[in-house]
Amino acid sequence: MELKENVVYTLPDGRELIARLGSTGFLLHDPTKGVAAAPVFVVDRLGRLLSWGRITSWTKQDLSDTGRISLPQIQRLQII
């Protein structure tokens, strides 16, 4: 599975996460925390989800695409 930027994914436990592309790969953010919050998970090159540098039991294969996207606040601003 290839992750896509700004897509909302769910884990099997029901948590929703937004994928954002970082300098080293994808970061997964809690949509309720805002775009400035630290990521909940980092996806490593093997597809594992890391939390604060520790390997979790999740991989990117556990993520389900909700079909929704979430744009960062800066992209939502309209220029007049």
N, C-alpha and C positions, 0 to 999 in steps of 0.2 A: 504494500500500500504506500502510495506517495502522498504525503501531507500537502495541503494547499494553504497558502497564506490567507488569513482572515476568516477561515472556515470555522464554524462552531462544531466541535466534536463532543461525543459523550463517551464516558467510560462505562463498563458494565455495571458499576455501582450507581449510575445515574448522574454523576457529576458532569457538568458541561464545562468545556475548556475551549479557548480560542487559540488557534495556531498563529504565531507571529514568527517571521523569519528574522533570526538574529545573526550576528557575525559568524557564529560557528555552527549554525543549524537552526532547527525549529525550537521555539520556546512555547510552552502551553500556559496560558493565563486564565485566571478565574474571571469570568465576565462581570461579576459583581464588584470586583476590586478596582476597576478602572485601568487604563492603559499604562499609567505610571507605576503600578504595583509590580513587585518582583514576580517572576514566573513561578507557577506552582510546580511545573516539571520542565526539564530540559530533555530533549530527545537526542541521545548520543548517536554516533555513526553506525552502531549496530541496531538501532531502532528501539533501544531500551529507554524507559522513562526514568529519569533521575530526579530525586527530590533532595535539594541541598547537598548535591554531590554523591548521594547514596543511591544505589540501584534499588528500584522497587520491583514488585512482581509484575508490573504492567509493561507492555511493549506497544509500539505504534499499531500493531495488529489488533490490539484490544479496543482501539478507538473506532467509533462509528460516526460517519458523516451525517449530520442532521439535515443537510440541504440548506442550511442558513449561513449567512455571512455576517460579520461584524466589522465595520470599518472603524479605524482609530478616530478619535475625536477630531484630530487635525484634518483628516480627510473629509469630515462632515461639514466643516465650515464653508460657508458660501462667501465668495468675494463679491463685493458690491461695486 
